[in-house]
Amino acid sequence: MTDVPADTPSVIDRTQPVAVGEPIIAAHFIGDTAVFVLAEEALVFAGSNGTQRVAVHGGGILESASDGKRIVTGGDDGKVVVTDGKGASITIVTDAKRRWIDHVAVNAGAIAWSAGKQAFAKAAKGDEKTVEAPSSVGGLAFAPKGFRLAIAHYNGASLWFPNVAAKPELHEWKGSHVGVTFSPDGKFLVTAMQEPALHGWRLADDKHMRMTGYSAKVRSLSWTPGGKWLATSGSTQLILWPFASKDGPMGKQPQLLAPRDTKVVVVAAHPTQEVVAVGFDDGVILLVRLGDGAEVLARKPGNAAVSALAWNTTGAIVVFGTADGEAGIIDLT
């Protein structure tokens, strides 16, 4: 199934290429402006007035996050940088030891970042707080409500209230946890493992959820509207875990869509509809409707893997980037 069937509907002719030319690690929207995060040094803004390259780091960019109003980036120069919709950047902090800023998160005015075993958080108003994890931080995520941070690490994940003196609440599971996300309703916590699996906890009672069946490490997670499904990469098809009920995926099988012979590497759920943009490691992008599995071809095979996907807030536009620097804006209106 490497080749997409010839009769698959296509929106390729609605793609506006964007001249980037450097490897892309992520994409975000600030308003209606698409922003591509490069692997080295800079962001590329793509709006109605063309492209603008904004240098934000003095080396590699390791991770980025956005709240739709600004983009937070962490770099191997030890800096945390915040960039607004006009391309104005401010260095929030420079690590005293110039350690790599491995992970970043942003939510409701708050910013978090990590360096080695330390996690840091700063609310819109207030001082910087810090906590030491049991091991190197594998991922960060803010809870949907409140000033609460999830920290992935070896043998589990910790939930930390930066403004409370109490120790972080540990949720244990053996192995290395390298990514973390809250369900949109805040009832479930899910981590990506170093092994080809996810692990989850129902926070009300710490009930465990094992999500296996992957052929590769899960590097991309995206919640569908209302948190009904968790879309994931890591297999030769789109794997979606059900979270609509109070038990989440416990005792349930995932939904499997868009099977091909090449791996899914990036997923991005539509903001209002049950549609997921799926990027494969041969460069193909499919828009997949969950209700009936219908597929729309958004990009043909290319020279490199898809490395970034993002929707604007209305879901009328989806953008993509690749590991070799190709990028595009697809207008679905």
C-alpha positions in Angstrom: 0.0 0.0 0.0 3.0 2.3 -0.5 1.2 4.1 -3.4 -1.9 6.0 -2.7 -4.8 4.7 -4.9 -5.2 6.8 -8.0 -8.9 7.4 -7.3 -8.2 9.0 -3.9 -9.6 12.6 -3.8 -6.9 15.2 -3.7 -6.4 18.8 -2.5 -2.8 19.0 -3.8 -3.8 21.8 -6.2 -4.7 24.0 -3.3 -1.1 24.0 -1.9 0.9 27.2 -1.8 4.6 26.3 -1.6 6.6 28.1 1.0 10.3 28.8 0.4 12.0 27.5 3.6 14.9 25.4 2.3 16.1 24.2 5.8 15.0 21.2 7.9 11.8 21.9 9.7 11.0 20.4 13.2 7.5 21.9 13.9 4.8 24.3 12.6 2.4 26.5 14.5 -0.1 29.3 13.8 -0.1 32.7 15.4 -3.5 34.0 14.2 -3.6 33.3 10.5 0.1 33.4 10.1 1.9 30.0 9.7 5.2 29.7 11.5 7.8 27.0 10.7 10.3 26.1 13.3 13.7 25.3 11.8 16.1 22.7 13.2 18.7 25.5 13.4 18.5 29.0 14.7 15.4 30.4 13.2 11.6 30.6 12.7 10.1 31.3 9.2 6.8 33.3 9.2 4.6 32.8 6.1 1.9 35.3 5.7 0.1 37.4 3.1 3.3 39.5 2.7 5.6 36.6 1.9 8.1 35.0 4.2 10.1 36.4 7.1 13.1 34.6 8.7 13.5 35.4 12.4 16.7 34.3 14.1 15.9 33.2 17.7 18.8 30.9 18.8 22.5 30.7 18.3 22.4 27.0 17.4 19.9 24.1 17.2 16.3 24.5 18.3 15.4 21.4 20.3 11.6 21.9 20.9 8.9 24.5 20.5 5.4 25.1 21.8 2.7 27.6 21.1 -0.6 29.0 22.6 -1.7 30.6 19.4 -0.4 34.0 20.4 3.3 33.3 20.8 5.9 30.6 20.2 8.3 29.3 22.9 11.5 27.7 21.8 14.3 25.9 23.7 17.8 25.7 22.2 21.1 24.1 22.6 22.4 27.6 23.4 20.8 27.3 26.8 18.1 29.9 26.0 14.3 30.0 26.3 12.9 32.4 23.7 9.4 33.8 23.3 8.4 35.1 19.8 5.2 37.0 19.1 3.1 37.3 16.0 5.1 40.2 14.7 8.4 38.3 14.9 9.6 40.1 18.0 11.6 37.8 20.2 12.6 38.0 23.9 15.0 35.7 25.7 13.1 34.7 28.9 16.0 32.9 30.5 19.6 31.8 29.7 20.6 28.7 31.7 23.4 29.5 34.1 25.3 26.4 33.0 24.4 26.8 29.3 22.7 23.4 29.4 20.5 22.4 26.5 16.9 23.4 26.9 15.4 20.0 26.1 11.7 20.6 26.5 9.3 23.6 26.6 5.5 24.0 27.3 3.1 27.0 27.3 -0.4 27.5 28.5 -2.6 30.4 29.7 0.3 32.8 30.1 2.6 30.3 31.8 5.8 28.9 30.4 7.8 25.8 31.4 11.1 24.4 30.3 13.7 21.8 31.3 17.4 21.3 31.4 18.8 18.0 32.5 16.9 16.8 35.6 15.5 20.2 36.4 12.1 21.5 35.3 11.2 25.2 35.6 7.9 27.1 35.4 7.0 30.7 35.3 3.4 32.1 35.5 2.5 35.4 33.7 3.0 37.1 37.0 5.3 35.6 39.6 8.8 34.3 40.0 10.4 31.4 38.3 9.9 28.1 40.1 12.1 24.9 39.8 11.9 21.3 40.8 14.3 18.3 40.3 12.9 15.2 38.6 14.1 11.7 39.5 16.0 11.6 36.2 16.4 13.7 33.0 13.1 15.2 32.0 11.6 13.5 29.0 8.7 15.8 28.3 6.5 18.6 29.8 2.8 19.4 29.5 0.6 21.9 31.3 -2.8 20.7 32.6 -5.8 22.2 30.7 -6.8 24.2 33.8 -4.7 25.7 36.6 -1.0 26.1 37.1 0.0 22.5 37.1 2.8 20.8 35.1 3.3 17.2 34.1 6.9 16.0 33.9 7.8 12.8 32.2 11.0 11.0 33.3 12.4 7.5 34.0 9.9 5.2 35.7 6.9 7.5 35.4 5.6 11.0 35.4 5.2 13.6 38.1 2.5 16.2 38.5 3.8 19.4 40.0 2.0 22.5 41.3 4.8 25.2 41.1 3.1 27.5 43.6 2.6 24.8 46.2 5.4 23.7 48.6 4.3 20.0 48.5 6.4 17.4 46.6 5.3 16.5 43.1 2.7 13.7 42.8 4.5 10.6 41.3 2.7 8.3 38.9 4.9 5.2 38.5 5.5 2.9 35.6 8.8 1.2 34.8 10.7 2.4 31.8 11.7 5.6 30.2 8.9 8.1 29.5 9.9 10.5 26.7 6.7 12.6 26.1 3.6 13.5 28.0 0.1 14.9 27.4 -3.1 15.6 29.4 -6.5 14.8 27.9 -8.4 18.0 27.2 -10.7 17.4 30.2 -7.7 16.8 32.5 -8.9 13.4 33.6 -6.2 11.3 32.0 -2.4 11.6 31.7 -0.6 9.8 28.9 3.1 9.3 28.3 5.1 8.1 25.2 7.6 5.5 26.1 11.1 4.9 24.8 9.8 1.5 23.8 7.0 1.3 21.1 4.2 2.0 23.5 2.1 4.5 25.4 1.2 4.5 29.1 -1.6 6.2 30.8 -3.2 6.9 34.2 -6.7 7.8 35.1 -5.9 10.6 37.5 -9.0 10.0 39.8 -7.7 6.7 41.0 -4.3 6.2 39.3 -5.6 3.3 37.3 -3.1 2.2 34.6 -3.6 2.1 30.9 -1.2 0.3 28.6 -1.4 1.1 24.9 0.8 -1.1 22.8 0.9 -2.6 19.2 3.3 0.0 17.7 6.3 -0.9 15.5 8.3 2.3 16.4 8.5 4.8 19.2 5.5 7.2 19.3 6.8 10.7 18.5 3.5 12.5 17.7 0.3 12.7 19.7 -2.8 14.8 19.0 -6.2 15.0 20.6 -9.4 15.2 18.5 -12.0 17.7 19.4 -13.3 17.2 23.0 -10.7 14.6 23.6 -12.7 11.8 22.2 -9.7 10.2 20.5 -6.0 10.3 20.9 -4.3 10.2 17.5 -0.8 8.7 17.4 2.1 8.0 15.1 4.5 5.0 15.5 2.9 2.5 13.1 2.1 1.9 9.4 -1.4 3.2 10.0 -3.1 5.9 12.1 -3.8 4.5 15.5 -6.5 6.2 17.6 -7.3 5.4 21.2 -10.8 6.0 22.6 -11.1 8.4 25.5 -14.8 9.4 25.4 -15.8 7.2 28.4 -14.8 7.4 32.0 -12.5 4.4 31.5 -10.7 5.8 28.5 -9.1 3.0 26.4 -9.1 0.4 29.3 -10.4 -2.8 27.8 -10.9 -1.3 24.4 -9.2 -1.7 21.0 -7.9 1.3 19.1 -9.4 2.4 15.8 -7.0 1.7 12.9 -7.1 3.9 9.7 -5.1 4.8 6.6 -3.0 1.7 6.4 0.2 1.9 4.2 3.6 0.2 4.0 5.4 3.3 5.4 5.3 4.7 8.9 3.2 7.5 10.2 5.5 10.1 11.7 3.4 13.1 12.4 -0.3 13.5 13.3 -2.4 16.7 13.8 -6.1 16.6 14.6 -8.5 19.1 13.1 -9.6 21.7 15.7 -13.4 21.2 15.2 -14.1 18.1 13.1 -13.1 14.4 13.5 -10.5 14.6 10.8 -6.7 14.0 11.3 -3.9 15.1 9.1 -1.4 12.2 8.8 2.2 12.6 7.7 4.2 9.6 6.6 7.9 9.0 6.4 7.8 8.9 2.6 6.5 12.5 2.5 2.8 11.6 1.9 0.1 13.5 3.7 -3.4 12.2 4.0 -6.5 13.9 5.6 -8.4 11.1 7.2 -12.0 11.3 8.4 -12.6 9.2 11.5 -16.3 8.4 10.9 -15.8 6.3 7.8 -12.0 6.2 7.2 -12.3 8.3 4.0 -9.0 9.7 2.8 -8.0 12.8 0.9 -4.5 13.1 -0.5 -2.8 16.4 0.6 0.7 15.7 -0.6 2.4 13.1 -2.8 5.5 11.2 -1.9 8.6 13.4 -1.6 12.3 13.2 -0.9 12.0 13.2 2.9 9.7 12.5 5.8 6.9 14.9 6.9 8.2 16.6 10.0 5.5 19.1 10.9 1.8 19.5 10.5 -0.5 22.2 12.0 -4.1 23.5 11.5 -5.3 27.1 11.9 -8.0 27.7 14.6 -10.9 27.3 12.1 -9.5 24.2 10.4 -9.7 25.9 7.0 -5.9 25.8 6.5 -3.4 23.0 7.2 0.4 23.6 6.8 3.2 21.1 6.5 7.0 20.9 6.7 9.5 18.2 5.8 12.9 17.1 7.1 14.6 18.5 4.0 13.0 21.9 4.1 9.9 21.7 1.9 6.9 23.5 3.2 3.4 24.3 2.1 0.1 26.0 3.0 -3.1 24.1 2.0 -6.2 26.2 1.9 -9.3 23.9 2.1 -11.9 26.6 1.7 
